[in-house]
């Protein structure tokens, strides 16, 4: 973008220089994006007559957000991560592409390289007195044909809403496992029923949400990455039906097709077969994967992740 300096207002000139539009070096796309962002910001400052005090409050808020490592949490809370899903859905619909199990946000708490096993895994380390959960299902293609050898990467919170690695009180990779589907595309895990959770109450994300009159709670959910050679990588979550925040998730992840109905199992024999206490909660969820059009679609999107 080039602007005739003689016709620029003082603000236009400032923005052009500050975003590097007149500089030879740098990345053009990045410059244009920064120019748009800075212009919008300056217009917002003008429109709301933002005071110096308010401005510096916002600047220091960014420092606080970084210090607490909550920028990704805030991105989810402001609906921006969900907006990325909306865009991906829109693009698929516009291209007339088939869709399988719907995507929903990854959130900021994934840790890569969880223990991998075939067909089954126990996810909890047994340290919590909690309702046991038998979570199982099948991975298929869009025609219902089983996908053997798919990797179902599962992570969820404990009964206090905490995630291992981020919650130092939990053992390494507690409630995080990867299970390779068997010849019939099936996976099963023994775990504990997760609880919903909220943003850290003393953190900058909750502070911002409180200013907006919003809560920072999520319903009980389980995260999944599902991947297999030849298929599009799927990032999704399932919600456990009945949670009070099911349709009031601060991170906007709930989707109709991703709600699972927990079933109470009291059958001792079945529990014995599963090597899990009775009663326990059974959650069943199947995944339908879409064929990938190139190898890039088979991999999860790039972003900074723990241990990746
Ligand atoms: Fe989560």
Boltz pocket constraint, residues with backbone or C-beta under 6 A from the ligand:
constraints:
  - pocket:
      binder: B
      contacts: [[A, 106], [A, 107], [A, 109], [A, 155], [A, 157], [A, 221], [A, 223]]
      max_distance: 6.0
